Amino acid sequence: MYNANTLHNRSAKDLAEMARKHGVRGWHSMRKDQLIKALARARNGAPKARKVVKTVAAVRRSTAATTRSRHKPPAPRVIEKPKDPRIVKRLQQAKEKGSRWKNLAYVAPNGKPHTVVKDRLVVMVRDPYWLHACWELTRAGVERAEAAMGQDWHSARPVLRVFEVSNSGTTCSAERLGRTVEIHGGVNNWYIDVVDPPKSYRLDIGYLSGTGKFFILCRSNVVTTPAPGSSDALDGNWAAVAENFEKIYAQSGGYSPEGPNLELMQLFEERLRRPMGSPMATRFGAGAEALAGHKRDFTFEVDAELIVFGSTEPNAHVTLQGDPVRLRPDGTFTVRFSMPNCRQVIPAVASSANGLEQRTIVLAVERNTKAMEPLIRDANE
């Protein structure tokens, strides 16, 4: 213990050492009288034992509170929704666009829901190097895929899986996954390029997640591409199917040894708007074959077709009645349509390459053909 008199009797060097030990700030630059005052203040301001005990207890309480807070579950994070109407609208549009891109459920060209009884995937051979896949999928099938994939649904994308089918001459056949083609919603058909004809193929349509999980919606028929040069090149639209349906139907497996492919036949009848049968019955009616044996010296036939042409950007995506249209390098295109005796609506949709802009033009055409009663004169007149 020390007091003011004791400090006055000490030297400046001793006072400086005492100030250093007591943690007096700036002791090294103080004079003797300043060191005495600083040491006196330090002695009078020293904490008492009772206060030290109180401080330790407070530290213990603080430590216990910190321990309890560590075991307490964190409060849920509250994400504030944007209040700006423009931001809300953009987010909603982005969400709807993503939903349309992923939804493979078929929608009619007029935008109204199309009644589909069951899921169906049909693949046809267009030439040695191209396949044409057409599908109709129910909304219930897409919802089953979403429920089955769970968390994988968020990263899932719609795809077509192309399998190469090899037959060893027996009833058994082996399949090998050749490639995966990424598709999108809003369409019901897709063209697929193949190589090294002749080969047999089968397709699966479904959803593939980012983890590699695949959920199949439907499986197609098996088709075989012809050898190069064995058939003429066919137009990539249904007008060519109308003119060459027998060849395309046969190449697409319609006349398989197990019997006619009913799903393929149904698809042809829906797209061509006429029943499948022999070429004569299909073109002229059910009674044409009965009259085939009767020799006719005079025939007269009239038919019509519709030619749709237009232009857009070379890298745009164009569809007519839901079927993709192949553009020329300058962005122009020409499509031939059959004209049955009915009114038909042809929506033409063009989408920009980045998918941000879409334009639609609707053509409505009608054909009304009437065959007059023949005028037959007597040969003796």
C-alpha positions as CSV (number, residue, x, y, z in Angstrom):
1,M,0.0,0.0,0.0
2,Y,1.2,3.5,-0.7
3,N,-0.1,7.1,-0.2
4,A,0.9,10.6,-1.5
5,N,3.7,11.0,1.1
6,T,5.2,7.6,0.2
7,L,5.1,8.5,-3.5
8,H,6.8,11.8,-3.0
9,N,9.8,10.0,-1.3
10,R,10.3,7.8,-4.3
11,S,12.4,8.7,-7.3
12,A,10.9,9.4,-10.8
13,K,12.4,6.2,-12.1
14,D,10.6,4.2,-9.4
15,L,7.3,6.0,-10.0
16,A,7.6,5.3,-13.7
17,E,8.1,1.6,-13.1
18,M,5.1,1.5,-10.7
19,A,3.0,3.4,-13.3
20,R,4.0,0.8,-16.0
21,K,3.0,-2.1,-13.7
22,H,-0.4,-0.4,-12.9
23,G,-1.1,0.1,-16.6
24,V,-1.1,3.9,-16.5
25,R,-1.3,5.2,-20.1
26,G,1.4,7.6,-21.2
27,W,3.6,7.0,-18.1
28,H,6.8,7.2,-20.2
29,S,6.3,10.9,-21.0
30,M,5.1,12.0,-17.5
31,R,7.0,14.1,-15.0
32,K,7.3,13.1,-11.3
33,D,4.2,15.1,-10.1
34,Q,2.2,13.7,-13.0
35,L,3.2,10.2,-12.1
36,I,2.1,10.7,-8.5
37,K,-1.3,12.0,-9.5
38,A,-1.8,9.1,-12.0
39,L,-0.8,6.5,-9.4
40,A,-3.2,8.1,-6.9
41,R,-6.0,7.9,-9.4
42,A,-5.2,4.3,-10.2
43,R,-5.2,3.4,-6.5
44,N,-8.6,5.1,-5.8
45,G,-10.2,3.6,-9.0
46,A,-9.2,-0.1,-8.3
47,P,-12.3,-2.4,-8.2
48,K,-13.3,-3.9,-5.0
49,A,-13.6,-7.7,-4.4
50,R,-17.4,-7.5,-4.2
51,K,-17.6,-5.9,-7.6
52,V,-15.2,-8.5,-9.1
53,V,-17.5,-11.3,-7.8
54,K,-20.5,-9.6,-9.3
55,T,-18.7,-9.3,-12.7
56,V,-17.8,-13.0,-12.7
57,A,-21.5,-13.9,-12.0
58,A,-22.6,-11.7,-14.8
59,V,-20.1,-13.4,-17.1
60,R,-21.5,-16.8,-16.1
61,R,-25.0,-15.7,-16.8
62,S,-24.0,-14.3,-20.2
63,T,-22.2,-17.6,-21.0
64,A,-25.3,-19.6,-20.0
65,A,-27.5,-17.4,-22.2
66,T,-25.1,-17.9,-25.1
67,T,-25.2,-21.7,-24.7
68,R,-29.0,-21.7,-24.7
69,S,-29.1,-19.5,-27.8
70,R,-26.9,-22.0,-29.7
71,H,-29.4,-24.9,-29.1
72,K,-32.3,-22.7,-30.1
73,P,-33.5,-23.4,-33.6
74,P,-32.9,-20.4,-36.0
75,A,-35.9,-18.3,-36.8
76,P,-37.4,-19.0,-40.2
77,R,-36.2,-16.7,-43.0
78,V,-38.9,-14.4,-44.2
79,I,-38.6,-13.6,-47.9
80,E,-40.4,-10.4,-48.8
81,K,-42.4,-10.6,-51.9
82,P,-41.8,-7.8,-54.5
83,K,-44.3,-5.0,-54.4
84,D,-43.5,-3.4,-57.7
85,P,-46.4,-4.5,-60.1
86,R,-44.0,-4.6,-63.1
87,I,-41.6,-7.0,-61.3
88,V,-44.5,-9.2,-60.1
89,K,-45.8,-9.4,-63.7
90,R,-42.4,-10.3,-65.1
91,L,-41.9,-13.0,-62.5
92,Q,-45.4,-14.4,-63.3
93,Q,-44.6,-14.4,-67.1
94,A,-41.3,-16.2,-66.5
95,K,-43.1,-18.8,-64.4
96,E,-45.8,-19.4,-67.0
97,K,-43.2,-19.6,-69.8
98,G,-41.2,-22.2,-67.9
99,S,-44.4,-24.2,-67.2
100,R,-45.4,-24.1,-70.9
101,W,-41.9,-25.1,-72.0
102,K,-42.0,-28.2,-69.7
103,N,-45.6,-29.2,-70.2
104,L,-45.9,-31.9,-73.0
105,A,-49.7,-32.2,-72.6
106,Y,-51.2,-31.6,-76.0
107,V,-53.1,-28.4,-76.7
108,A,-55.0,-27.8,-79.9
109,P,-53.7,-25.1,-82.3
110,N,-56.6,-22.8,-81.3
111,G,-55.3,-22.8,-77.7
112,K,-58.2,-24.8,-76.3
113,P,-57.5,-28.0,-74.3
114,H,-57.6,-31.1,-76.6
115,T,-59.4,-34.2,-75.4
116,V,-56.8,-37.0,-75.4
117,V,-58.0,-40.5,-74.3
118,K,-54.6,-42.0,-73.8
119,D,-51.0,-41.2,-74.2
120,R,-49.7,-42.0,-77.7
121,L,-46.3,-41.8,-79.5
122,V,-46.0,-42.7,-83.1
123,V,-42.8,-42.5,-85.2
124,M,-42.8,-42.5,-89.0
125,V,-40.1,-42.9,-91.6
126,R,-39.9,-39.9,-94.0
127,D,-36.8,-40.9,-95.9
128,P,-33.5,-42.8,-95.2
129,Y,-32.2,-40.0,-92.9
130,W,-35.2,-38.6,-91.2
131,L,-37.8,-39.8,-88.7
132,H,-41.0,-37.9,-87.8
133,A,-42.3,-38.4,-84.2
134,C,-45.9,-37.4,-83.4
135,W,-47.4,-37.6,-79.9
136,E,-50.5,-36.9,-77.9
137,L,-50.1,-36.9,-74.1
138,T,-52.7,-36.3,-71.4
139,R,-52.4,-33.8,-68.6
140,A,-52.8,-36.7,-66.1
141,G,-49.6,-38.4,-67.5
142,V,-47.6,-35.2,-67.0
143,E,-48.9,-34.8,-63.5
144,R,-47.9,-38.5,-62.7
145,A,-44.4,-37.7,-63.9
146,E,-44.2,-34.6,-61.7
147,A,-45.3,-36.6,-58.6
148,A,-43.0,-39.6,-59.3
149,M,-39.9,-37.5,-59.8
150,G,-40.3,-35.4,-56.6
151,Q,-37.4,-32.9,-56.2
152,D,-35.9,-34.1,-59.5
153,W,-38.9,-32.5,-61.3
154,H,-37.3,-29.0,-60.9
155,S,-34.3,-29.9,-63.0
156,A,-36.2,-32.2,-65.4
157,R,-36.5,-31.4,-69.1
158,P,-38.7,-33.1,-71.7
159,V,-36.8,-35.4,-74.1
160,L,-37.1,-38.0,-76.8
161,R,-34.8,-41.0,-76.4
162,V,-33.9,-42.7,-79.6
163,F,-33.1,-46.5,-79.4
164,E,-31.4,-48.5,-82.1
165,V,-33.1,-51.9,-82.5
166,S,-31.3,-54.9,-83.8
167,N,-33.0,-58.2,-84.6
168,S,-30.9,-61.4,-84.6
169,G,-33.5,-63.2,-86.7
170,T,-35.5,-64.5,-83.8
171,T,-38.5,-63.1,-81.9
172,C,-36.1,-61.4,-79.5
173,S,-34.5,-58.0,-80.3
174,A,-31.9,-55.9,-78.6
175,E,-32.0,-52.2,-78.0
176,R,-29.3,-49.6,-77.5
177,L,-29.8,-46.0,-76.6
178,G,-28.4,-44.0,-79.4
179,R,-29.1,-40.4,-78.5
180,T,-31.3,-38.1,-76.4
181,V,-33.1,-35.3,-78.2
182,E,-34.3,-32.4,-76.0
183,I,-37.8,-31.1,-76.9
184,H,-40.2,-28.6,-75.4
185,G,-43.9,-28.1,-74.8
186,G,-46.4,-26.4,-77.2
187,V,-45.7,-28.8,-80.0
188,N,-46.9,-32.4,-80.7
189,N,-44.3,-33.6,-83.3
190,W,-40.5,-33.5,-83.9
191,Y,-38.2,-34.4,-86.8
192,I,-35.2,-36.5,-85.9
193,D,-32.2,-37.0,-88.2
194,V,-30.6,-40.5,-88.3
195,V,-27.5,-41.9,-89.9
196,D,-26.2,-45.1,-91.5
197,P,-29.5,-46.5,-93.1
198,P,-31.0,-49.0,-93.2
199,K,-31.6,-49.2,-89.4
200,S,-34.5,-49.9,-87.0
201,Y,-35.4,-47.4,-84.3
202,R,-37.8,-47.0,-81.4
203,L,-38.5,-43.9,-79.4
204,D,-39.4,-43.1,-75.7
205,I,-40.8,-39.8,-74.6
206,G,-40.6,-38.5,-71.1
207,Y,-38.6,-36.3,-68.6
208,L,-34.9,-36.5,-67.8
209,S,-33.7,-34.9,-64.6
210,G,-30.3,-33.3,-63.9
211,T,-29.3,-36.4,-61.9
212,G,-30.0,-38.7,-64.8
213,K,-33.3,-40.0,-63.6
214,F,-35.7,-40.7,-66.5
215,F,-39.5,-41.0,-66.3
216,I,-41.1,-42.5,-69.4
217,L,-44.5,-41.2,-70.6
218,C,-45.0,-43.3,-73.7
219,R,-43.2,-45.8,-76.0
220,S,-43.4,-45.7,-79.8
221,N,-43.6,-48.4,-82.5
222,V,-40.5,-49.8,-84.2
223,V,-39.6,-48.4,-87.7
224,T,-36.9,-49.3,-90.2
225,T,-35.3,-46.7,-92.5
226,P,-34.8,-47.7,-96.1
227,A,-31.5,-48.0,-97.9
228,P,-30.3,-44.7,-99.6
229,G,-31.7,-44.3,-103.1
230,S,-34.4,-46.9,-102.6
231,S,-37.2,-44.3,-102.5
232,D,-37.7,-40.8,-103.7
233,A,-37.2,-37.9,-101.3
234,L,-40.4,-36.9,-99.7
235,D,-41.7,-33.5,-98.7
236,G,-41.6,-32.8,-95.0
237,N,-45.2,-32.0,-94.6
238,W,-48.5,-33.9,-94.5
239,A,-49.3,-33.0,-98.1
240,A,-46.6,-35.5,-99.1
241,V,-48.1,-38.0,-96.7
242,A,-51.4,-37.7,-98.5
243,E,-49.8,-38.5,-101.8
244,N,-47.5,-41.2,-100.6
245,F,-49.3,-42.5,-97.5
246,E,-49.0,-46.2,-98.6
247,K,-45.2,-46.0,-98.9
248,I,-44.8,-44.0,-95.6
249,Y,-47.3,-46.3,-93.8
250,A,-45.4,-49.4,-94.9
251,Q,-42.0,-48.0,-94.0
252,S,-43.2,-46.9,-90.6
253,G,-44.2,-50.5,-89.7
254,G,-47.9,-50.3,-90.6
255,Y,-47.9,-53.8,-92.2
256,S,-45.9,-55.7,-89.6
257,P,-46.1,-59.5,-89.4
258,E,-48.1,-59.1,-86.2
259,G,-50.9,-57.2,-88.0
260,P,-51.7,-53.5,-88.8
261,N,-50.5,-50.9,-86.4
262,L,-53.8,-49.4,-85.1
263,E,-52.2,-46.3,-83.5
264,L,-50.3,-45.5,-86.7
265,M,-53.5,-46.0,-88.7
266,Q,-55.5,-43.8,-86.4
267,L,-52.9,-41.1,-86.6
268,F,-53.0,-41.2,-90.4
269,E,-56.8,-41.1,-90.5
270,E,-56.9,-38.1,-88.2
271,R,-54.2,-36.1,-90.0
272,L,-55.4,-36.9,-93.5
273,R,-59.1,-36.6,-92.5
274,R,-60.1,-39.8,-94.4
275,P,-60.2,-43.5,-93.7
276,M,-57.2,-45.8,-94.4
277,G,-57.7,-48.5,-96.9
278,S,-56.6,-49.5,-100.4
279,P,-55.3,-46.6,-102.5
280,M,-58.4,-46.8,-104.8
281,A,-60.9,-46.9,-101.9
282,T,-59.2,-44.1,-100.1
283,R,-59.1,-41.8,-103.1
284,F,-62.5,-42.5,-104.8
285,G,-64.7,-44.1,-102.1
286,A,-65.8,-47.5,-100.9
287,G,-67.6,-48.4,-104.2
288,A,-64.6,-47.6,-106.4
289,E,-63.1,-51.1,-106.2
290,A,-66.4,-52.7,-107.3
291,L,-66.4,-50.6,-110.4
292,A,-62.8,-51.2,-111.1
293,G,-63.6,-54.1,-113.3
294,H,-65.9,-52.1,-115.5
295,K,-64.1,-50.6,-118.4
296,R,-64.6,-46.8,-118.7
297,D,-63.6,-45.0,-121.9
298,F,-63.9,-41.5,-120.4
299,T,-62.6,-40.3,-117.0
300,F,-62.5,-36.8,-115.5
301,E,-61.0,-35.9,-112.1
302,V,-60.4,-32.5,-110.4
303,D,-58.5,-32.0,-107.2
304,A,-56.9,-29.0,-105.5
305,E,-54.2,-28.2,-103.1
306,L,-53.2,-25.2,-101.0
307,I,-49.7,-23.7,-101.2
308,V,-48.7,-21.5,-98.2
309,F,-45.5,-19.4,-98.6
310,G,-43.9,-16.8,-96.5
311,S,-40.7,-15.4,-95.0
312,T,-39.1,-14.6,-91.7
313,E,-35.7,-14.5,-90.1
314,P,-33.4,-17.4,-91.1
315,N,-32.9,-18.5,-87.5
316,A,-36.5,-18.4,-86.5
317,H,-38.8,-21.4,-85.6
318,V,-42.0,-21.7,-87.7
319,T,-44.9,-24.1,-87.4
320,L,-48.0,-24.6,-89.5
321,Q,-50.9,-26.4,-87.8
322,G,-48.3,-27.4,-85.1
323,D,-45.9,-29.0,-87.7
324,P,-42.4,-27.5,-87.9
325,V,-41.5,-25.9,-91.2
326,R,-38.0,-26.1,-92.7
327,L,-36.8,-22.6,-93.7
328,R,-34.5,-21.8,-96.6
329,P,-31.2,-20.0,-95.9
330,D,-32.9,-16.7,-96.7
331,G,-35.8,-17.3,-94.3
332,T,-38.4,-18.1,-96.9
333,F,-40.6,-21.2,-96.9
334,T,-43.2,-23.0,-99.0
335,V,-45.6,-25.6,-97.7
336,R,-48.2,-27.7,-99.7
337,F,-51.4,-28.7,-98.0
338,S,-54.2,-31.0,-99.2
339,M,-57.6,-29.4,-99.5
340,P,-60.4,-31.7,-98.5
341,N,-64.0,-30.7,-98.9
342,C,-64.3,-28.8,-95.6
343,R,-63.3,-25.6,-93.9
344,Q,-59.9,-25.8,-92.2
345,V,-58.0,-23.3,-90.1
346,I,-54.2,-23.1,-90.5
347,P,-52.4,-21.2,-87.7
348,A,-48.9,-20.1,-88.6
349,V,-46.6,-19.4,-85.6
350,A,-43.1,-17.9,-85.8
351,S,-40.8,-17.7,-82.8
352,S,-37.6,-15.7,-82.6
353,A,-34.4,-17.6,-82.1
354,N,-34.1,-16.4,-78.5
355,G,-37.7,-17.3,-77.7
356,L,-38.6,-13.8,-76.6
357,E,-41.0,-12.9,-79.4
358,Q,-43.7,-14.9,-81.1
359,R,-46.1,-13.9,-83.9
360,T,-49.2,-15.8,-85.1
361,I,-51.1,-15.5,-88.4
362,V,-54.2,-17.6,-88.9
363,L,-55.4,-18.7,-92.4
364,A,-59.0,-19.9,-92.9
365,V,-59.7,-21.7,-96.2
366,E,-62.7,-23.7,-97.4
367,R,-63.2,-26.0,-100.3
368,N,-66.7,-26.9,-101.6
369,T,-66.5,-29.3,-104.6
370,K,-69.7,-30.4,-106.2
371,A,-69.8,-33.1,-108.9
372,M,-72.6,-32.5,-111.4
373,E,-74.7,-35.3,-112.8
374,P,-72.9,-36.7,-116.0
375,L,-74.5,-36.0,-119.3
376,I,-74.5,-39.2,-121.4
377,R,-75.6,-39.1,-125.0
378,D,-76.6,-41.9,-127.1
379,A,-73.9,-43.0,-129.5
380,N,-76.5,-43.1,-132.4
381,E,-77.3,-39.4,-131.9
